Amino acid sequence: MIIAAFLMFSFGVVAAIIRPRLRLVSTGASPTVTVRTIFGAQTYAATDVQRIRILEFRRMGRQIGHLEFEFDPQETQASESDVDDSRIVVMGRWELGVDVHDVADALDAAGFHVER
């Protein structure tokens, strides 16, 4: 019982530390998106974002929306290797803190193209 309580407490602490998971900065000429994880934050410029789309899944009889980001930081940097270094990040309402469609609207307003 103590182990379960410790694990739940640890999960809560980690979830609180990495919030907000997504931050949009739209000031200036080029908007940026920052994704936070346990290992730190990574900031991507608009040119690093290959695709943003809304995914809809049926879960327990409900439609659940997720926001999928595909980042490719190699587009802005010349690289000598042919390694595909793209990164896919999928976030739901739990990670975003608000409805997925509200975040998609804010990203559209900032200049990102969101596939719906």
N, C-alpha and C positions, 0 to 999 in steps of 0.2 A: 504494500500500500504506500509506503514511503517512497519507493522507487517511482511509482506511477505519479505521485504528487510532484516529485522532483522533475520528472520528464515534462509534465504539463507546465510547471513553472518555467523551466528552461525554454520550452517552445514559446511561451508568452513573452519572455524577455527578448528572444531573438526576433520575434515578430514585431515587437515595439521598437527595437533598435533599427531595423532596416526600413521602417516607414518614414516617409513615403517612398515606395518602390520606384515611382516614375515621377520625374520633374521636367516640366516643359518651360524653357526660357525663350521667349519670343521677342525680346528686345534686340534692337540692332538689325543688321541686314540679313543675317542668317540665323534661323532658329536652331536651338539645340535641345536634345533630349538626354536626360541623365537617368540611368538605370542603376539602382542600388541593390547590392547583394550583401551577404555576410562578409565577403572578401573585399568589399570596397565599392566605390561608385565608378561607373564608366560613362563618360560623356561622348555623345555622337552628334556630329553636325548633320545638317539636312542632306548633305552630299553623301554621308555614310549610310543613310537609310535606304535600303533597296526597296522594301515593301512594308506597308502596314495594312493589315486587313482584319476584319471582324469575322470570327469563327463562331458558328452557332452549333451547339451540341444538345442533344436530348439527354437529360439526366433526371432520372426518377420522375418522369412524366412532365418535366418542365424544359423549356428552351433556355439554355445557359449560354451567355455570350462571353467570349474571350477575345482579347486583342493580341494579335500576333505581330511581332516586329522582326524584320530580317535586316540585320546590320552587316555591312561589308566595309570595314575600315580600309581595305586595300584599294578601294576606288580612288582615294585621295592621295595615296602614297605609292610611289613606284617601288615595286618589289621584284627581287631577282628570282624568287622561287615561284612555282606554279601551284602552291598549296592553297586550297580553298579555305579561307579563314573567316567565312561568314558565320554569324552567330544568330540563332533564333531564340527569341524570348517570348513566352506566352504568359499573359497576365489576365486574371479574372477579376471579378468584383472585389474579392477578398484582398488581392494585392493592390488594386487601384484605389479602393476606398469609396468609389462612386460607381455609377452605372457605366458600362463599357461604351455605350452610345454617347454619353456626355463627354467622355474623354476623346472619342473619335471626332466629335464636333469641335472641341478645343484644338485638336491637332490640325483639322481642316482649316480652321480660322487662322492658325499660325503659319500655314503654308505647306504643310505636309499633305500628301495625297493618301487618303484612306480608302481602300477597296471595301465596298459594302456588299 
